[in-house]
Amino acid sequence: MSDLTSTLRTLEPHPGVFAYYDGRIEGRRLHGAEPNWLDDGAYELGVASYAVFDAGEALVYDTHISLAHAQAVRRHLEELGAKTIRVALSHWHNDHVAGNAVFADCEIIALKLTADLLHANREQLTTRVPPISPLVMPNRLFEARLDLEVGSRRVELHHFDIHSADGTILWLPDDNILVAGDTLEDTVTYVSEAENTAKHIRELARLATWPIDRILPNHGDPDRIAAGGYGASLIDANRRYLEQLMHAIKQGRTDIASLKVFIAEDLATGAVSYFEPYEGVHRKNIAALSAL
């Protein structure tokens, strides 16, 4: 195991569903002391990519935060006996596509919009610190929905415009398990497209109508993920946060600086868990929505 992946944990929240979790290690940084997207976003908050494995076939959901992490994912699946590996991308952001090159010889599936956004943001992705180079593009595109089989398991990919316009969730219909990408997050969702927040709220309401038993987000508490994931209450908690934040900013309220106080109700019910670095995410969300 490389030093870059020395804190990577392989979890199995459900049989044949693996989470490759790294981060939330106090005082540790992977790339360096200077500000960078890997340490100050993904690693500090904790990040997972996932894989579904059955009968020698694997589907990887996001390629993690570095080539070394992606190599560890691929190595694990091959050790399990994977003869064929495919990749599905949840959306175009750095911490979900950084390991694509490790799967360059595989089918890499994405929403057409994800491919468009990767093209449009290529310069940003390949020049930010640390750079994603080479940036390997998806080679199989779909619109709205794609049904797949992984061994004997049915897997569905569905487009949801939440967090990012190209959000793609992975749904296991026989188990009612949702692998959520960044459409859902614990402690709170990260507002990356403030101008589309009202649409994100509507899409969260649509997602809440699904018969979901367990949710596996890419950013969340590793212990909760390991124990099987979150309940459907995570959806309403994310939606309430956005609704209440928009309302508070429109009212010009100044008593919303503390995330712990702002979401006290959902913390009390256990819908989400408090992780202090999300105070910084909350401050950025306030600034992004206030700028509108």
Secondary structure, DSSP 8 states (H G I E B T S, - for coil): --GGGTT-EEEEEETTEEEEEE---TT--SS-SS--HIIIIIIHH-EEEEEEEETTEEEEE---SSHHHHHHHHHHHHHHT-SEEEEE-S-SSHHHHTTGGGGTTSEEEEEHHHHHHHHHTHHHHHHSSS---S----SEEESSEEEEEETTEEEEEEE--SSSTT-EEEEETTTTEEEEETSS-SS----S-GGGHHHHHHHHHHHTTS--SEEEESSS-HHHHHTT-B-THHHHHHHHHHHHHHHHHHTT-S----HHHHTHHHHHHTSS---TTHHHHHHHHHHHHHT-
